[in-house]
């Protein structure tokens, strides 16, 4: 009898290892009915406190039910709804979504058929990213004076769902510490939230913070508050000569008012090219805001309007708790300038 060579010894070792793994492997090729083969897998589709638990089951010849157990300890305490696999000997990948799972939770796959129950290996949920991060919707347009404001956002990352949060503010000139506003919210399962401020009267910086012993704060967003401007026109009886007047709320005595003509223009290049047209304004006259009442100031000017079109009043503000704003446009009929005749 020949002595075994190193290659034969290595091959025999591999075969022995495969035979030892056969009873537990989900992909065993035996055709003898037996208790299910089970393999607890990883976690995917993480979203807030929700995730999909994965694994593999081999029914091993009998109809098989399976489910996942999960919880904060190896006692688990919760389980998914059962799934069913038809009788067969092929390994099948399975998965179940759980609505509430946090970092450090234990889980395992369990399968049962007529031959018995098999428990998969216990695993601990370690999310791909445990870092929580706030994201607030940017406020691009100014908020009209006294109008409500809605701040939307999301607390992204594992554990961002079902968290208690509060809105904080620091009014212009943004030198005071952030103070909490009344009302505490709880983020949705996916970490989303929306705060509504009933009325805002000055430009204000906002942020959202968790109510944890060590709070997590969002980036700061600035809500710019614009004055409210109205514009009216009164005819003088002569075509093209009109009185433009209106109000500014709150009172902004001394502010400059620009009367501007809307000038549609074809878009150029870059971001403007994505729009069908771009609106621009040309200043044709100006005035100054004067005092009227405690809360409302007024302006008025007699203007010679040469071109028919839509006009607006634009109130310029440079510093302070409020920002510049324009009135809605109104249609004004103008009188074309007379052509000068040449003298012979």
C-alpha positions in Angstrom: 0.0 0.0 0.0 1.5 3.4 -1.1 2.0 6.1 1.5 -0.3 9.1 1.2 1.2 12.1 -0.5 0.8 15.7 0.8 -1.7 16.5 -2.0 -3.9 13.4 -1.0 -3.7 14.5 2.7 -4.9 18.1 1.8 -7.7 16.7 -0.4 -8.8 14.4 2.4 -8.8 17.3 4.9 -11.0 19.4 2.6 -13.5 16.5 2.2 -13.7 15.9 5.9 -14.4 19.6 6.5 -17.1 19.6 3.9 -18.7 16.5 5.5 -18.6 18.2 9.0 -20.3 21.3 7.6 -23.0 19.3 5.8 -25.5 18.9 8.6 -25.6 22.7 9.3 -25.2 24.1 5.8 -28.3 25.5 4.2 -27.1 24.2 0.8 -26.6 20.6 1.7 -27.2 18.3 -1.3 -28.7 15.3 0.6 -32.1 14.1 -0.6 -33.0 12.5 2.8 -35.7 14.5 4.6 -34.4 16.2 7.7 -34.8 19.3 9.9 -34.3 22.5 7.9 -30.9 23.9 7.2 -30.6 27.5 8.4 -28.1 30.3 8.0 -28.6 33.7 9.6 -27.5 36.4 7.2 -26.8 40.2 7.3 -29.0 43.3 7.3 -30.0 45.5 4.3 -32.4 48.3 3.4 -31.6 50.3 6.5 -33.9 53.3 6.8 -34.4 55.0 10.1 -35.3 52.3 12.6 -36.4 49.9 9.8 -34.3 47.2 8.2 -34.5 43.9 6.4 -33.1 40.8 8.2 -31.7 38.3 5.7 -30.8 34.6 5.8 -31.0 31.3 3.9 -33.2 28.2 4.5 -33.0 24.7 3.0 -36.4 22.9 3.6 -34.7 19.5 3.3 -37.6 17.7 1.8 -40.6 19.1 3.8 -42.8 22.2 3.7 -41.0 24.7 6.0 -42.0 27.8 7.9 -39.4 30.4 9.0 -39.2 33.7 10.9 -36.7 36.0 12.5 -36.4 36.6 16.2 -34.9 39.9 17.3 -34.6 42.1 20.4 -32.2 44.0 22.7 -30.8 40.8 24.2 -30.4 37.1 23.3 -33.9 36.6 24.8 -35.1 38.5 21.7 -38.7 39.2 22.6 -40.0 40.0 19.1 -40.4 38.0 15.9 -41.4 38.7 12.3 -44.5 37.2 10.7 -43.7 33.6 9.4 -42.9 32.8 5.8 -43.5 29.5 4.1 -41.3 27.5 1.7 -42.4 24.5 -0.3 -40.9 21.1 0.1 -37.6 20.7 -1.6 -33.8 20.4 -1.2 -32.7 23.8 -2.7 -31.4 26.6 -0.5 -33.6 29.6 -0.7 -32.6 33.2 0.3 -35.2 34.8 2.6 -35.7 38.2 4.2 -38.1 40.0 6.5 -38.5 43.7 7.2 -38.7 44.8 10.8 -40.0 48.3 11.8 -38.0 48.8 15.0 -34.4 47.6 15.3 -31.6 49.6 16.9 -27.8 49.2 17.0 -26.8 46.3 19.3 -30.0 44.4 18.8 -29.7 40.6 18.5 -31.4 38.6 15.8 -31.5 35.1 14.3 -33.3 33.0 11.7 -35.5 30.1 12.8 -37.1 27.4 10.6 -39.4 24.5 11.3 -40.7 21.5 9.3 -42.1 18.1 10.1 -38.6 16.8 11.0 -37.8 19.5 13.6 -36.8 23.1 14.3 -33.4 24.6 13.5 -32.1 27.9 15.1 -29.7 30.0 13.1 -26.6 31.6 14.6 -27.2 34.6 16.8 -26.0 37.9 15.2 -25.8 41.5 16.5 -27.2 44.3 14.4 -24.4 46.7 13.5 -25.7 49.4 11.1 -23.6 50.6 8.2 -23.7 54.1 9.6 -24.8 54.9 13.1 -24.2 58.6 12.7 -27.3 60.8 13.0 -27.5 63.9 10.9 -30.1 66.6 10.5 -31.0 68.0 7.1 -33.3 71.0 6.8 -35.0 72.3 3.7 -33.4 75.5 2.5 -35.4 78.7 2.6 -34.7 80.4 -0.6 -37.5 83.0 -0.9 -38.2 85.6 1.8 -41.3 85.2 4.0 -43.8 88.0 3.9 -44.1 90.0 7.1 -46.5 88.3 9.5 -46.9 85.2 7.4 -46.6 81.6 8.7 -43.4 79.6 8.2 -43.0 75.9 7.8 -39.7 74.2 8.4 -39.3 70.7 7.0 -36.4 68.3 7.6 -35.2 64.8 8.4 -33.1 63.3 11.1 -31.2 60.8 8.9 -29.3 57.8 10.1 -30.1 54.8 12.2 -32.1 55.8 15.3 -33.5 58.9 13.6 -37.1 57.7 13.8 -39.3 58.3 16.8 -37.0 60.9 18.4 -38.2 63.8 20.4 -37.1 67.2 19.0 -37.7 70.9 19.5 -37.4 74.0 17.3 -35.1 76.8 18.5 -34.8 80.4 17.3 -32.4 83.4 17.4 -34.0 86.6 16.0 -32.1 89.3 14.1 -29.3 90.4 14.7 -28.7 86.8 15.6 -26.6 87.7 18.7 -28.7 86.0 21.4 -28.5 82.3 22.3 -31.0 80.0 20.6 -34.1 79.6 22.7 -36.7 76.8 22.4 -40.1 77.5 20.9 -43.2 76.0 22.5 -44.1 72.5 21.2 -42.2 69.2 21.2 -42.4 66.9 18.2 -41.5 63.2 17.6 -39.9 62.4 14.3 -41.7 59.9 12.0 -40.5 56.3 11.6 -38.2 57.5 8.8 -37.0 60.5 10.8 -39.0 63.2 9.0 -40.6 66.2 10.7 -42.2 69.6 10.1 -42.4 72.6 12.4 -45.0 75.4 11.7 -44.4 78.9 13.1 -47.8 80.7 13.1 -46.4 84.1 12.2 -42.9 85.6 11.8 -42.2 89.4 12.0 -38.5 89.6 11.7 -35.7 87.7 10.0 -34.8 84.9 12.3 -32.3 82.0 12.5 -33.7 78.6 13.3 -32.3 75.2 14.3 -33.7 71.9 15.5 -32.3 69.9 18.4 -33.0 66.5 19.9 -34.1 66.3 23.6 -31.2 64.0 24.6 -28.9 64.4 27.6 -26.3 65.3 25.0 -28.5 67.1 22.3 -27.8 66.9 18.6 -28.4 70.1 16.7 -29.2 70.8 13.1 -27.4 73.3 10.8 -28.8 76.8 11.2 -31.2 78.1 8.5 -32.1 81.8 8.2 -35.7 82.9 7.4 -35.6 86.3 5.8 -38.7 88.3 6.4 -39.7 90.9 3.7 -41.9 93.9 4.0 -45.4 93.8 2.4 -45.8 96.3 -0.5 -48.9 97.3 -2.3 -49.2 99.4 -5.4 -52.1 101.3 -7.0 -52.4 103.7 -9.9 -54.6 106.8 -10.4 -55.1 108.4 -13.7 -54.6 112.2 -14.1 -56.8 112.5 -17.2 -53.8 112.9 -19.4 -52.6 109.7 -21.1 -49.3 108.6 -19.6 -49.4 110.9 -16.6 -50.4 108.8 -13.5 -50.0 108.9 -9.8 -48.4 105.7 -8.4 -49.1 105.2 -4.7 -49.1 102.4 -2.1 -48.2 101.1 1.3 -45.4 99.4 3.1 -46.0 97.3 6.1 -44.5 97.6 8.7 -43.6 101.3 8.5 -40.2 101.9 6.8 -40.0 105.7 6.7 -37.2 107.0 4.4 -36.8 103.8 2.4 -36.4 104.2 -1.3 -39.1 103.0 -3.7 -38.3 102.1 -7.3 -41.1 101.9 -9.9 -40.1 99.2 -12.3 -41.3 98.0 -15.7 -41.4 94.2 -16.3 -39.3 93.3 -19.3 -39.6 89.7 -20.5 -36.4 88.5 -22.1 -35.3 85.3 -23.9 -33.2 83.1 -21.6 -29.4 83.1 -22.0 -27.1 80.3 -21.0 -26.5 78.3 -17.9 -29.3 77.9 -15.4 -31.5 80.5 -17.2 -31.6 78.3 -20.3 -33.7 75.7 -18.4 -36.6 78.2 -18.2 -38.7 79.3 -21.1 -38.2 82.9 -20.3 -36.6 85.2 -17.8 -38.3 88.2 -16.1 -36.3 91.3 -15.6 -37.2 94.8 -14.4 -36.1 98.3 -15.5 -36.4 101.2 -13.1 -38.4 104.1 -14.6 -38.9 106.4 -11.6 -38.4 106.5 -7.8 -39.8 107.9 -4.6 -39.4 107.8 -0.8 -41.6 106.1 1.8 -43.2 108.5 4.2 -44.9 108.1 7.6 -48.6 107.2 7.8 -49.5 105.3 10.9 -47.5 103.3 13.5 -47.6 100.1 11.5 -48.0 101.3 7.9 -46.1 103.8 5.8 -47.1 105.2 2.4 -45.5 106.5 -0.8 -46.8 108.5 -3.7 -45.3 109.9 -7.0 -46.6 111.4 -10.2 -44.9 109.6 -13.1 -44.9 110.0 -16.8 -45.3 106.5 -18.2 -44.1 106.1 -21.8 -44.5 102.4 -22.2 -47.5 100.2 -21.7 -46.7 97.2 -19.5 -46.8 95.7 -16.1 -45.2 97.8 -13.3 -44.2 97.1 -9.7 -43.0 99.0 -6.7 -39.8 97.7 -5.2 -38.9 98.9 -1.7 -35.1 98.9 -1.1 -33.9 98.0 2.4 -30.2 97.5 3.2 -29.9 96.7 6.9 -32.2 95.6 9.7 -34.6 92.8 10.6 -36.5 93.0 7.3 -35.4 92.7 3.7 -36.4 94.3 0.4 -39.6 93.3 -1.4 -41.8 94.2 -4.3 -45.5 94.7 -4.8 -47.6 92.6 -7.2 -47.4 94.0 -10.8 -50.2 96.1 -12.3 -50.9 96.9 -15.9 -50.4 100.6 -16.8 -51.1 102.1 -20.2 -48.4 104.6 -21.3 -48.2 107.4 -23.8 -45.4 106.9 -26.3 -43.0 109.9 -26.4 -43.6 112.2 -29.3 -41.2 112.2 -32.1 -39.4 115.4 -32.7 -39.8 117.0 -36.2 -36.8 118.3 -37.9 -36.9 122.1 -38.7 -36.0 123.1 -42.3 
